[in-house]
Amino acid sequence: MRILLSITLCLLALTAAQAGPTDDVKKEINKIKKSSQYIYAESTAPTEEDARAYAEERLFDEVNKWVSTQKKMKGSANLVVNNRKELWTTLSMPRGTNMYRYFIYVKKKDIIPTDNAVVIANESRPAVEEKLQPVLPEAVNLLAGITDYYAMAEKVKQLKAEGKIEDYGRYASLDDPDECYLIIYNREGKVVAILTPGPERLNVKTNQPDGVANYSGCGAIGIEVE
């Protein structure tokens, strides 16, 4: 039976490589694959966002598998994964299309069990300016309290008929997702988040940075409001 672990990501280090230095990226990936010091995962998808999300999900699976073989770790309920790194590149495909390849890896020594750990805020860090709660459109406020997918879908149709929503559609059909609020729902039919528009989204309920990559396996409906 596979052990399921809660994984906290911290101290992320990102290295990105685009189409130009593709050969260098391939060399680095092959070097990591040949080393026994790393756990890695990779994915290829039509969008950068999907490729990263799929690769992250697979990395967590690989970490779980490795931890289950480690006597000192397999009993731990929580892990900290430090210094996760990424390499990505675009791959030219037939008929002029491009795919994104994401490769994510972490050193085994940077996976740490955290049983009985206490997280203490670092008071010496400079204070971060508190973000004000954004003023939300009426339609978004009305949708924010709905947790059932089917009730949400009916409400969206109603708001569209009332002119409070300009348009809506499933994520894959949106011309420009960045212009839309995104209603995220899981496979059980529960609405799990609403995200604000833009490339750097906020979670409407928490007012914290959030993105579709944090909801692997979920669906999304985009809504445009005035």
SEGU-779165 format. One line per 5 residues: their letters; for each residue x, y, z of N, C-alpha, C, O, CB. Coordinates in steps of 0.05 Angstrom, whole numbers, plus 32768, in hexadecimal, padded with zeros to 4 digits. Glycine has a CB too. Layout:
BEGIN
a> X,Y,Z,X,Y,Z,X,Y,Z,X,Y,Z,X,Y,Z; ...
This chain:
BEGIN
mrill> 8011,7FE8,8000,8000,8000,8000,8012,8019,8000,8024,801B,8010,7FED,8000,8019; 800C,802B,7FEF,801D,8043,7FEC,8017,8056,8004,8000,805A,800C,8017,8052,7FD2; 802C,8061,800F,802A,8074,8025,8023,808F,8019,8031,8098,8007,8043,8075,8037; 800E,809C,8023,8007,80B7,801A,8012,80CB,802E,800C,80C8,8046,7FE9,80BA,8016; 8020,80DE,8025,802D,80F2,8037,8024,810E,8031,801F,8114,8019,804B,80EF,8036
sitlc> 8023,811F,8045,801E,813B,8041,8038,8148,803C,804B,8146,804C,800F,8148,8059; 803B,8156,8025,8055,8161,801C,8053,817F,801C,8042,818B,800F,805D,8157,8000; 8065,818C,802B,8067,81A9,802B,807E,81B2,801B,8094,81A8,801E,8069,81B4,8048; 807A,81C5,8008,808F,81CF,7FF7,809A,81E9,8003,808A,81FB,8009,8085,81D3,7FDA; 80B4,81EB,8005,80BF,8204,800F,80DA,8209,8002,80E6,81F7,7FF6,80C2,8204,802D
llalt> 80E4,8222,8003,80FE,8229,7FF8,8100,8220,7FDB,8114,8213,7FD4,8114,821E,8009; 80ED,8228,7FCB,80EE,821F,7FAF,8104,822D,7FA0,8107,8245,7FA2,80D2,8224,7FA2; 8113,821E,7F90,8127,822A,7F7F,8121,8222,7F62,811D,820B,7F5C,8144,8220,7F86; 811F,8236,7F51,8115,8232,7F35,812B,8237,7F21,8138,824D,7F22,80FD,8243,7F2F; 8130,8224,7F0F,8141,8229,7EF9,8132,8223,7EE0,8128,820D,7EDC,815B,8218,7EFA
aaqag> 812F,8237,7ECE,811E,8234,7EB6,812F,8237,7E9D,8141,8248,7E9C,8107,8248,7EB6; 812A,8225,7E8A,8138,8227,7E70,8124,8225,7E5A,8115,8212,7E5A,814E,8211,7E6E; 8124,8237,7E47,8111,8237,7E32,811D,8229,7E19,8131,821A,7E1B,8109,8253,7E2A; 8111,822E,7E02,8117,821E,7DEB,8134,8221,7DE1,813F,820F,7DD6,8105,8225,7DD5; 8140,8238,7DE6,815B,823D,7DDC,816F,8229,7DE6,817B,821A,7DD5,8164,8258,7DE5
ptddv> 8174,8227,7E00,8188,8214,7E0B,817D,81F8,7E0F,8183,81EC,7E24,8194,821F,7E24; 816E,81EE,7DFD,8161,81D4,7E00,8176,81BE,7E05,8171,81AC,7E16,8151,81CD,7DE8; 818C,81BE,7DF7,81A0,81A9,7DFA,81AC,81AA,7E17,81B1,8195,7E22,81B6,81AC,7DE6; 81B0,81C2,7E21,81BA,81C4,7E3D,81A6,81B9,7E51,81AE,81AC,7E64,81C0,81E1,7E43; 818D,81BE,7E4C,8178,81B3,7E5E,8178,8195,7E5D,8177,8188,7E72,815C,81BE,7E56
kkein> 8179,818A,7E45,817A,816C,7E42,8191,8160,7E51,818F,814B,7E5E,817A,8164,7E25; 81A9,816D,7E4E,81C1,8162,7E5C,81BD,8163,7E7A,81C4,8150,7E87,81D9,8173,7E54; 81B2,8178,7E84,81AD,817B,7EA1,8199,8166,7EAB,819D,8159,7EC0,81A3,8197,7EA8; 8184,8162,7E9B,8170,814E,7EA3,817C,8132,7EA3,8177,8122,7EB5,8158,814F,7E8F; 818B,812B,7E8E,8198,8110,7E8D,81AB,810C,7EA4,81AD,80F6,7EAF,81A7,810D,7E72
kikks> 81B9,8121,7EAC,81CC,8120,7EC2,81BE,8119,7EDC,81C7,8109,7EEC,81DC,813A,7EC5; 81A7,8126,7EE0,8197,8122,7EF9,818C,8105,7EF9,818C,80F8,7F0D,8180,8136,7EFB; 8182,80FC,7EE1,8176,80E2,7EE0,818A,80CC,7EE6,8183,80B7,7EF1,816A,80DD,7EC4; 81A3,80D0,7EDF,81B8,80BC,7EE3,81C2,80BB,7F00,81CF,80A8,7F08,81CF,80C1,7ED1; 81BC,80D0,7F10,81C5,80D2,7F2B,81B1,80C5,7F3E,8199,80C8,7F3B,81CA,80EF,7F33
sqyiy> 81BB,80B7,7F52,81A9,80AB,7F66,81A3,80BF,7F7D,8195,80B7,7F90,81B6,8092,7F72; 81AC,80D7,7F7B,81A8,80EB,7F90,818C,80F8,7F8E,8184,8106,7FA1,81BD,80FF,7F90; 817F,80F5,7F77,8167,8105,7F72,814E,80F4,7F6F,814F,80DC,7F69,816B,8115,7F59; 8137,8101,7F75,811D,80F7,7F6D,8112,810B,7F59,8114,8123,7F5D,810A,80F3,7F86; 8107,8101,7F43,80FF,8113,7F2E,80E5,810A,7F21,80DC,80F3,7F25,8115,8116,7F18
aesta> 80D9,811C,7F12,80C1,8116,7F02,80C0,8129,7EEB,80CB,813F,7EEC,80A6,8118,7F14; 80B2,8121,7ED6,80B0,8133,7EBF,8095,812F,7EB1,8088,811B,7EB5,80C7,812E,7EAB; 808D,8143,7EA1,8074,8142,7E93,8076,8154,7E7B,8084,8168,7E7A,805D,814B,7EA6; 8067,814D,7E66,8064,815D,7E4E,8047,8162,7E49,8037,8150,7E4A,8072,814E,7E36; 8040,817C,7E44,8024,8183,7E40,8023,819B,7E2D,8037,81A9,7E29,8017,818A,7E5B
pteed> 800B,81A1,7E22,8009,81B8,7E10,800D,81D3,7E1D,8014,81E6,7E0F,7FEE,81B7,7E03; 8009,81D5,7E37,800D,81EF,7E45,8022,81EB,7E5B,8025,81D6,7E67,7FF2,81F9,7E51; 8030,8201,7E60,8044,8201,7E75,8038,81FA,7E90,8043,81EC,7EA0,8053,821C,7E77; 8020,8206,7E95,8012,8202,7EAF,800C,81E5,7EB4,8010,81DA,7ECA,7FF9,8213,7EB0; 8001,81D7,7E9F,7FF9,81BB,7EA2,8012,81AA,7EA6,8012,8197,7EB6,7FE9,81B2,7E8A
araya> 8027,81B0,7E96,803F,81A0,7E98,804B,81A1,7EB4,8054,818D,7EBF,8054,81A9,7E83; 804B,81B9,7EC0,8056,81BC,7EDB,8044,81AD,7EEF,804F,819F,7F01,8058,81DA,7EE2; 802A,81B0,7EEC,8018,81A3,7F00,801A,8185,7EFF,801B,8178,7F14,7FFB,81AC,7EFA; 801B,8179,7EE7,801E,815C,7EE4,8039,8153,7EEF,803A,813E,7EFD,801B,8153,7EC7; 804E,8162,7EEA,8069,815A,7EF4,806A,815B,7F12,8075,8149,7F1F,807E,816C,7EE8
eerlf> 805D,8170,7F1E,805D,8172,7F3B,804E,815A,7F48,8057,814E,7F5C,804F,818C,7F44; 8037,8153,7F3C,8028,813C,7F47,8038,8122,7F45,8038,8112,7F58,800E,8139,7F37; 8046,811F,7F30,8057,8106,7F2D,806F,8107,7F40,8077,80F2,7F4B,8061,8103,7F10; 807A,811F,7F45,8090,8121,7F58,8087,8118,7F73,8095,810A,7F81,809B,813D,7F58; 806F,8121,7F7C,8065,8119,7F96,8062,80FB,7F98,8068,80EF,7FAD,804A,8127,7F9C
devnk> 8058,80EF,7F83,8056,80D2,7F83,8071,80C4,7F86,8074,80B1,7F94,8048,80C8,7F69; 8085,80CF,7F77,809F,80C3,7F79,80AC,80C7,7F94,80B9,80B5,7F9E,80B2,80CF,7F63; 80A7,80DD,7FA1,80B1,80E2,7FBC,80A4,80CE,7FCF,80B1,80C3,7FE0,80AB,80FF,7FC5; 8089,80CA,7FCD,807B,80B7,7FDD,8087,809B,7FDB,808C,808D,7FEE,805E,80B6,7FD6; 808C,8092,7FC2,8097,8078,7FBD,80B3,8075,7FCA,80B9,8060,7FD6,809A,8072,7F9F
wvstq> 80C3,8089,7FC7,80DE,8088,7FD3,80DD,8088,7FF1,80EB,8078,7FFE,80EF,809F,7FC9; 80CC,8099,7FFD,80CA,809B,801A,80C0,8080,8026,80C9,8079,803C,80B7,80B1,8022; 80AF,8072,8017,80A5,8059,8022,80BB,8043,8024,80B6,802F,8032,808F,804E,800F; 80D2,8048,8018,80E8,8035,801A,80FD,803E,8030,8110,802F,8035,80F6,8032,8000; 80F8,8055,803C,810B,805F,8050,8100,805B,806C,80EC,8067,8073,8110,807D,804A
kkmkg> 810E,804B,807C,8105,8044,8097,8101,805D,80A8,80EE,805E,80B8,8118,8031,80A4; 8112,8070,80A5,8111,8088,80B7,80FB,809B,80AF,80F5,80AE,80BE,812C,8096,80B7; 80F0,8097,8097,80DD,80AB,808D,80C1,80A0,8089,80AD,80B0,808B,80E7,80B6,8073; 80BE,8087,8084,80A4,807D,807B,808E,807F,8090,8076,807D,8089,80A6,8060,8072; 8095,8083,80A9,8081,8087,80BD,8079,80A4,80C2,8067,80A9,80D1,808B,807C,80D7
sanlv> 8086,80B6,80B3,8081,80D2,80B7,8067,80DB,80A8,8063,80D2,8092,8098,80E3,80AE; 8058,80EC,80B5,803F,80F5,80A9,8044,810D,8096,8034,8112,8084,802B,80FD,80BE; 805A,811C,809B,805F,8134,808C,807C,8135,8083,808E,812A,8090,8058,814C,809C; 8080,8142,806D,809B,8145,8062,809F,8162,8059,808C,8170,8052,80A0,8132,804A; 80B8,816B,805B,80BF,8185,804E,80D1,817E,8037,80E5,8170,803A,80CD,8198,8063
vnnrk> 80CB,8189,801F,80DB,8185,8007,80E9,81A0,8002,80DC,81B2,7FF8,80CA,817C,7FEF; 8102,81A1,8008,8112,81BA,8004,811E,81BB,7FE8,8125,81A6,7FDD,8127,81BD,8019; 8121,81D3,7FDE,8131,81D8,7FC6,8128,81C8,7FAE,8139,81BD,7F9F,814E,81D1,7FCC; 810E,81C6,7FAA,8104,81BA,7F91,810C,81CB,7F7A,810A,81E4,7F7B,80E5,81B6,7F92; 8115,81BF,7F64,811E,81CE,7F4C,810F,81C4,7F34,8105,81AE,7F32,813C,81CC,7F49
elwtt> 810E,81D6,7F20,8100,81D0,7F07,8111,81D7,7EEF,8120,81EA,7EEF,80E5,81DF,7F06; 810E,81C7,7EDA,8119,81CD,7EC0,8103,81CA,7EAC,80F3,81B7,7EAD,8132,81BA,7EB9; 8100,81DD,7E99,80EC,81DA,7E85,80F5,81E4,7E6A,8107,81F5,7E68,80D2,81E9,7E8E; 80E8,81DA,7E56,80EF,81E2,7E3B,80D7,81DD,7E29,80C4,81CE,7E30,8108,81D2,7E30; 80D6,81EA,7E12,80C1,81E5,7DFE,80CB,81D1,7DEA,80E2,81D1,7DE2,80B8,8200,7DF1
lsmpr> 80B9,81C0,7DE1,80BF,81AC,7DCD,80AF,81B1,7DB4,8096,81B3,7DB6,80BA,818F,7DD8; 80BC,81B3,7D9E,80AE,81B7,7D84,80A2,819D,7D7B,80B0,8188,7D7B,80C0,81C3,7D6F; 8088,819D,7D74,807A,8185,7D6D,8071,8187,7D4F,8073,819D,7D44,8062,8180,7D7F; 8069,8171,7D43,805F,8172,7D28,8048,8186,7D25,803A,818C,7D38,8055,8157,7D1E; 8044,8191,7D0D,802F,81A4,7D06,8032,81BE,7D14,801E,81CC,7D18,8014,8197,7D0C
gtnmy> 804A,81C5,7D1C,804F,81E0,7D27,8046,81E4,7D43,8047,81FB,7D4C,8042,81F3,7D16; 803E,81D0,7D52,8036,81D3,7D6E,804E,81D0,7D80,8062,81C4,7D79,8020,81BF,7D75; 804B,81DB,7D98,8060,81DA,7DAD,8055,81CC,7DC5,803D,81CE,7DCC,806A,81F6,7DB4; 8066,81BD,7DD3,805F,81B1,7DED,8073,81BB,7E01,808A,81C2,7DFB,805F,8192,7DEA; 806A,81BB,7E1B,807C,81C3,7E30,8085,81AA,7E40,8074,8199,7E47,806E,81D7,7E43
ryfiy> 809E,81A8,7E44,80A9,8192,7E54,80B3,819D,7E6E,80C4,81AE,7E6F,80C0,8183,7E44; 80A9,8192,7E84,80B1,819A,7E9F,80BF,8183,7EAC,80B6,816C,7EAC,8099,81A4,7EAF; 80D6,8189,7EB9,80E5,8175,7EC8,80EA,8181,7EE4,80F6,8196,7EE6,8101,816E,7EB9; 80E0,8173,7EF8,80E2,817C,7F13,80F2,8168,7F24,80ED,8150,7F21,80C6,8181,7F20; 8104,8172,7F35,8114,815F,7F44,811C,816A,7F5F,811B,8182,7F64,812D,8158,7F34
vkkkd> 8123,8158,7F71,812B,8160,7F8C,8140,814C,7F95,813F,8134,7F8F,8113,8161,7FA0; 8154,8155,7FA5,8168,8143,7FB0,815B,8134,7FC7,814C,813F,7FD7,8181,8153,7FBA; 8161,811A,7FC9,8156,8109,7FDE,815D,8114,7FFA,814D,8112,800C,8160,80ED,7FDB; 8175,8120,7FFC,817D,812A,8016,816D,8143,801F,816E,814B,8036,819B,8131,8016; 815E,814F,800C,814E,8166,8012,8131,815F,8019,8121,8171,801C,814E,8179,7FFB
iiptd> 812B,8145,801C,8111,813C,8025,8113,8135,8043,8122,8123,804A,8107,8124,8014; 8105,8144,8053,8109,8143,8070,80EE,813D,807E,80DB,814A,8079,8114,815D,807A; 80EE,8128,8090,80D5,8123,809F,80D1,8139,80B4,80E5,8143,80BE,80D7,8107,80AD; 80B8,8140,80BA,80B3,8156,80CC,80A0,814F,80E3,8091,8160,80EC,80A8,816D,80BC; 80A1,8137,80EC,808F,8130,8103,8096,8141,811B,80AE,8146,8121,8093,8112,810A
navvi> 8082,814B,8128,8085,815C,8140,8093,8176,813B,809D,8183,814D,8094,814C,8155; 8095,817E,8122,80A2,8197,811B,808F,81AE,8121,8076,81AC,811F,80AB,8198,80FE; 809B,81C5,8129,808B,81DD,812E,8096,81F3,811C,80AE,81F8,811A,808E,81E6,814C; 8083,81FF,810D,808B,8215,80FA,8089,822F,8109,8074,8236,8114,8079,8215,80E1; 809F,823E,810A,80A0,8258,8118,80A5,826E,8104,80B7,826C,80F3,80B6,8258,812E
anesr> 8095,8283,8105,8098,8299,80F3,80B3,82A7,80F8,80BA,82AB,810F,8081,82AD,80F5; 80C0,82AF,80E3,80DA,82BD,80E5,80D4,82DB,80E9,80CF,82E9,80D6,80EC,82B8,80CC; 80D5,82E4,8102,80CE,82FF,8108,80E3,8313,80FD,80DE,832B,80FC,80CB,8303,8125; 80FB,8309,80F6,8110,831C,80EC,810C,8324,80CF,811A,8336,80C6,812B,830F,80F0; 80FA,8316,80C1,80F6,831D,80A5,80E6,8337,80A3,80D6,833D,80B4,80E6,8306,8097
pavee> 80EC,8346,808E,80DD,8360,808A,80BF,835A,8088,80B6,8347,807D,80E7,836E,8071; 80B0,836D,8094,8093,836A,8093,8089,836B,8076,8092,837C,8067,8085,837F,80A4; 8075,835B,8070,8069,835B,8055,804F,836A,8056,803F,8366,8068,8064,833E,804B; 804C,837D,8044,8034,838D,8043,801C,837C,803F,801B,836C,802C,8036,83A3,802E; 8008,837F,8050,7FF0,836F,804F,7FE0,8377,8036,7FDB,838E,8031,7FDF,8372,8068
klqpv> 7FD7,8363,8027,7FC7,8368,8010,7FAA,836C,8017,7F9E,835C,8026,7FCA,8350,7FFC; 7F9E,8381,800D,7F82,8387,8013,7F71,8373,8004,7F77,836B,7FED,7F7B,83A4,800B; 7F5B,836C,8010,7F48,835A,8003,7F3D,8368,7FEA,7F32,837E,7FEC,7F31,8351,8016; 7F3F,835C,7FD2,7F36,8369,7FBA,7F18,836B,7FBA,7F09,835B,7FC5,7F3F,8359,7FA1; 7F0E,8381,7FAD,7EF1,8385,7FAA,7EE8,8372,7F93,7EF1,8375,7F7D,7EEA,83A3,7FA4
lpeav> 7ED6,8360,7F9A,7ECE,834C,7F87,7EB4,8354,7F79,7EA3,8361,7F85,7ECA,8331,7F94; 7EB0,834D,7F60,7E97,8351,7F52,7E80,8342,7F60,7E85,832F,7F6E,7E98,8348,7F34; 7E68,834C,7F5D,7E51,8340,7F6A,7E4E,8323,7F63,7E48,8312,7F75,7E37,834F,7F62; 7E52,831C,7F4A,7E4F,8300,7F41,7E63,82EE,7F50,7E5B,82D8,7F58,7E53,82FE,7F23; 7E7B,82F7,7F54,7E8F,82E6,7F61,7E88,82E3,7F7F,7E8B,82CD,7F8A,7EAB,82F3,7F5F
nllag> 7E7F,82F9,7F8B,7E76,82F7,7FA7,7E5F,82E2,7FAA,7E5F,82D3,7FBE,7E6D,8312,7FB2; 7E4D,82E2,7F97,7E36,82CF,7F98,7E3F,82B2,7F95,7E34,82A0,7FA0,7E22,82D7,7F83; 7E54,82AF,7F85,7E5E,8293,7F7F,7E71,828A,7F95,7E75,8271,7F99,7E6D,8293,7F64; 7E7D,829C,7FA4,7E92,8295,7FB7,7E88,8282,7FCD,7E98,8273,7FD8,7E9E,82AD,7FC3; 7E6F,8284,7FD4,7E64,8273,7FEA,7E5A,8258,7FE1,7E50,8249,7FF1,7E4F,8282,7FF8
itdyy> 7E5B,8252,7FC7,7E50,8239,7FBD,7E66,8224,7FBB,7E7C,8229,7FB0,7E44,823D,7FA1; 7E61,820D,7FC7,7E75,81F7,7FC7,7E6E,81E0,7FB5,7E7F,81CF,7FB0,7E79,81EE,7FE3; 7E55,81DE,7FAC,7E4D,81C8,7F9B,7E4F,81D0,7F7E,7E45,81E5,7F76,7E30,81BF,7FA2; 7E5C,81BF,7F6E,7E61,81C5,7F52,7E47,81CB,7F42,7E45,81DE,7F33,7E70,81AF,7F44; 7E33,81B9,7F46,7E1A,81BC,7F37,7E0B,81D5,7F3F,7DFF,81E2,7F2D,7E09,81A3,7F3B
amaek> 7E0B,81DB,7F58,7DFE,81F4,7F61,7E0D,820C,7F56,7E00,8220,7F4E,7DFC,81F6,7F80; 7E27,820A,7F55,7E37,8220,7F4A,7E31,8224,7F2C,7E2E,823A,7F23,7E55,821B,7F4E; 7E30,820D,7F1D,7E2B,820F,7F00,7E10,821C,7EFA,7E0D,822C,7EE8,7E2C,81F3,7EF4; 7DFB,8215,7F0A,7DE1,8221,7F07,7DE2,823F,7F0D,7DD5,824F,7F00,7DCC,8213,7F19; 7DF1,8246,7F22,7DF3,8263,7F29,7E01,8273,7F14,7DFA,8289,7F0E,7E02,8265,7F44
vkqlk> 7E16,8267,7F08,7E24,8274,7EF2,7E11,827A,7EDB,7E11,8290,7ED0,7E3C,8263,7EE8; 7E00,8266,7ED3,7DED,826A,7EBE,7DD9,8281,7EC5,7DD2,8291,7EB4,7DDE,8250,7EB8; 7DD1,8281,7EDE,7DBE,8295,7EE7,7DCA,82B1,7EE5,7DBE,82C4,7EDB,7DB4,8290,7F03; 7DE3,82B3,7EEF,7DF1,82CD,7EEF,7DF6,82D7,7ED2,7DF6,82EF,7ECD,7E0B,82CC,7EFE; 7DFC,82C4,7EC0,7DFF,82CB,7EA4,7DE5,82D6,7E99,7DE5,82EA,7E8A,7E09,82B3,7E93
aegki> 7DCF,82C9,7E9F,7DB5,82D3,7E95,7DAE,82EE,7EA1,7DA0,82FE,7E94,7D9F,82BE,7E9D; 7DB7,82F4,7EB9,7DB2,830D,7EC6,7DC5,8323,7EBD,7DC2,833A,7EC5,7DB3,830A,7EE4; 7DD9,831C,7EAD,7DEC,8330,7EA4,7E03,8336,7EB7,7E12,8349,7EB3,7DDF,8348,7E9D; 7E05,8326,7ECD,7E1A,832B,7EE0,7E34,831D,7ED9,7E49,8322,7EE5,7E11,8322,7EFC; 7E32,830B,7EC6,7E4A,82FD,7EBA,7E49,8301,7E9C,7E34,82FC,7E8F,7E4A,82DF,7EC2
edygr> 7E5F,830B,7E91,7E60,830F,7E74,7E60,82F5,7E65,7E52,82F1,7E51,7E78,8320,7E6C; 7E71,82E2,7E6E,7E74,82C9,7E60,7E81,82B5,7E73,7E8C,82BC,7E87,7E85,82CB,7E46; 7E7F,829B,7E6C,7E8C,8286,7E7C,7E92,826E,7E6A,7E87,826B,7E54,7E7A,827E,7E94; 7EA4,825D,7E74,7EAB,8245,7E64,7EBF,8234,7E74,7ECB,823D,7E87,7EB6,824D,7E49; 7EC1,821B,7E6B,7ED5,820A,7E77,7EF1,8214,7E71,7EF6,8221,7E5C,7ED2,81EC,7E6D
yasld> 7F04,820E,7E82,7F1F,8219,7E80,7F2C,8214,7E65,7F38,8226,7E5A,7F31,820C,7E96; 7F29,81FC,7E5A,7F36,81F5,7E41,7F2B,8205,7E29,7F38,8208,7E15,7F32,81D8,7E3B; 7F12,8210,7E2C,7F06,821F,7E16,7F0A,823D,7E18,7F01,824C,7E06,7EE8,8219,7E15; 7F17,8247,7E2D,7F19,8263,7E31,7F2E,826F,7E1E,7F44,8264,7E1B,7F21,826A,7E4E; 7F28,8285,7E11,7F3B,8293,7E00,7F52,829E,7E0F,7F69,829B,7E06,7F2D,82A9,7DF0
dpdec> 7F4D,82AA,7E26,7F63,82B5,7E37,7F5C,82B0,7E54,7F4E,82C1,7E60,7F67,82D3,7E31; 7F65,829A,7E60,7F5E,8294,7E7C,7F65,82AA,7E8F,7F59,82AD,7EA4,7F6B,827A,7E84; 7F7B,82B9,7E89,7F84,82CE,7E9B,7F6F,82E4,7E9F,7F71,82F3,7EB2,7F9D,82DA,7E91; 7F5C,82E6,7E8D,7F47,82FB,7E8F,7F2F,82F1,7EA0,7F1D,8301,7EA5,7F3D,8303,7E73; 7F30,82D9,7EA9,7F19,82CD,7EB6,7F1E,82C6,7ED4,7F35,82BF,7EDC,7F10,82B3,7EA8
yliiy> 7F09,82C9,7EE4,7F09,82BC,7EFE,7F06,829E,7EF8,7EF8,8296,7EE6,7EF1,82C7,7F11; 7F14,828E,7F08,7F13,8271,7F04,7F06,8264,7F1C,7F0E,8268,7F33,7F2F,8265,7F00; 7EF1,8254,7F17,7EE4,8245,7F2C,7EEF,8228,7F2A,7EEA,821A,7F17,7EC4,8245,7F28; 7EFD,8220,7F3E,7F0B,8206,7F3E,7EF9,81F1,7F4D,7EF0,81F7,7F63,7F27,8208,7F4C; 7EF5,81DA,7F40,7EE5,81C5,7F4D,7EF4,81AA,7F4A,7F02,81A6,7F37,7EC9,81C4,7F41
nregk> 7EEF,8198,7F5E,7EFD,817F,7F5E,7EEC,8169,7F52,7ED5,816E,7F4A,7F06,8177,7F7A; 7EF6,8150,7F51,7EE8,813A,7F45,7ED0,8131,7F54,7EBF,8123,7F4A,7EFB,8122,7F42; 7ECE,8139,7F6E,7EB7,8133,7F7E,7EA0,8147,7F7B,7E8C,8145,7F88,7EBF,8131,7F9B; 7EA4,815B,7F69,7E8F,816E,7F65,7E8E,8184,7F79,7E79,8190,7F7D,7E75,8161,7F63; 7EA5,818A,7F86,7EA6,819F,7F9A,7EB7,81B7,7F90,7ECC,81B3,7F84,7EB2,8195,7FB5
vvail> 7EAC,81CF,7F94,7EBB,81E7,7F8C,7ED0,81EB,7FA2,7ECA,81EE,7FBA,7EA9,8200,7F89; 7EEA,81EC,7F9A,7F00,81ED,7FAE,7F0D,8208,7FAE,7F1C,820E,7FC1,7F14,81D8,7FA8; 7F09,8219,7F9A,7F15,8234,7F9A,7F0A,8245,7F84,7F00,823A,7F6F,7F34,8231,7F97; 7F0B,825F,7F87,7F07,8272,7F72,7F1F,8284,7F71,7F28,8290,7F85,7EEC,8283,7F77; 7F2B,8286,7F59,7F44,8296,7F55,7F3E,82AF,7F45,7F2E,82AF,7F33,7F59,8285,7F47
tpgpe> 7F4C,82C4,7F4D,7F48,82DE,7F3E,7F56,82DC,7F23,7F67,82CB,7F1F,7F54,82F5,7F4F; 7F4F,82EF,7F11,7F5C,82EF,7EF6,7F79,82F8,7EF8,7F83,8301,7F0D,7F4D,8302,7EE4; 7F87,82F4,7EE2,7FA3,82FD,7EDF,7FB7,82E6,7EE1,7FB0,82D0,7EEA,7FA9,8311,7EF5; 7FD0,82EB,7ED8,7FE5,82D7,7EDA,7FED,82D0,7EF6,7FF6,82BA,7EFC,7FFD,82E0,7ECA; 7FEA,82E3,7F09,7FF0,82DE,7F25,7FD5,82E0,7F35,7FCD,82F5,7F3C,8005,82F3,7F30
rlnvk> 7FC9,82C9,7F38,7FAE,82C8,7F44,7FAE,82C7,7F62,7FC2,82C0,7F6F,7FA0,82B0,7F39; 7F97,82D0,7F6D,7F92,82CE,7F8A,7F7A,82BB,7F8E,7F68,82BA,7F7E,7F8E,82EA,7F97; 7F7B,82AD,7FA5,7F64,829E,7FAD,7F4F,82B1,7FBA,7F56,82BF,7FCD,7F6C,8287,7FC2; 7F37,82B1,7FAF,7F23,82C4,7FB8,7F1D,82C1,7FD6,7F19,82D6,7FE4,7F09,82C0,7FA9; 7F1D,82A9,7FE1,7F16,82A5,7FFD,7F2D,82AC,8010,7F28,82B6,8025,7F0D,8288,8001
tnqpd> 7F46,82A6,8008,7F5C,82AA,801A,7F6C,82C3,8014,7F7B,82CC,8025,7F6F,8292,8018; 7F68,82CF,7FFD,7F77,82E6,7FF4,7F95,82E1,7FF2,7FA5,82F3,7FF5,7F72,82FE,8007; 7F9C,82C7,7FEE,7FB8,82BF,7FEC,7FBE,82B7,7FCF,7FAC,82AF,7FC1,7FBE,82A8,7FFF; 7FD8,82BA,7FC7,7FDF,82B1,7FAC,7FD7,8294,7FA7,7FDB,8283,7FB9,7FFD,82B4,7FA7; 7FCD,828E,7F90,7FC3,8273,7F89,7FC3,8270,7F6B,7FC5,8284,7F5D,7FA7,826E,7F95
gvany> 7FC2,8258,7F61,7FC2,8254,7F44,7FB7,8238,7F3D,7FB5,8227,7F4E,7FDE,8257,7F39; 7FB0,8234,7F24,7FA5,821B,7F1B,7FB8,8203,7F1F,7FAF,81ED,7F22,7F9D,821D,7EFE; 7FD2,8209,7F1F,7FE5,81F3,7F24,7FE2,81E7,7F3F,7FEC,81D0,7F43,8002,81FE,7F20; 7FD5,81F4,7F52,7FD1,81E9,7F6C,7FB9,81D6,7F6E,7FB3,81CC,7F83,7FCE,8200,7F81; 7FAB,81D3,7F57,7F93,81C3,7F57,7F94,81AD,7F41,7F82,81AB,7F30,7F7A,81D5,7F53
sgcga> 7FA9,819E,7F42,7FAD,8188,7F2F,7F96,8174,7F31,7F8E,816C,7F47,7FC7,817A,7F33; 7F8B,816D,7F1A,7F74,815A,7F19,7F59,8167,7F1B,7F45,8159,7F1A,7F78,8146,7F2F; 7F58,8181,7F1F,7F3F,818F,7F22,7F37,819C,7F07,7F48,819F,7EF5,7F41,81A5,7F38; 7F1E,81A4,7F05,7F14,81B2,7EEE,7F10,81CF,7EF5,7F12,81D7,7F0C,7EFA,81A6,7EE3; 7F0B,81E0,7EE1,7F07,81FD,7EE6,7EF3,8208,7ED1,7EF3,8201,7EBA,7F22,820C,7EE4
igiev> 7EE4,821B,7EDB,7ED2,822B,7ECA,7EDB,8248,7ECC,7EDE,8252,7EE2,7EB4,8227,7ED2; 7EDF,8255,7EB6,7EE6,8271,7EB5,7ECE,8282,7EB1,7EBD,827C,7EA1,7EFB,8276,7E9F; 7ECD,8298,7EC0,7EB7,82AC,7EBC,7EC2,82C7,7EB8,7ED6,82CF,7EC5,7EA4,82AC,7ED5; 7EB7,82D6,7EA5,7EBE,82F1,7EA0,7EA8,8303,7EAB,7E91,82FF,7EA6,7EC2,82F6,7E81; 7EB1,8318,7EBA,7E9E,832B,7EC5,7EA7,8347,7EBC,7EBE,834B,7EB5,7E9C,8329,7EE4
e> 7E94,835A,7EBD,7E9B,8376,7EB5,7EAE,8382,7EC9,7EB6,8399,7EC6,7E81,8387,7EB3
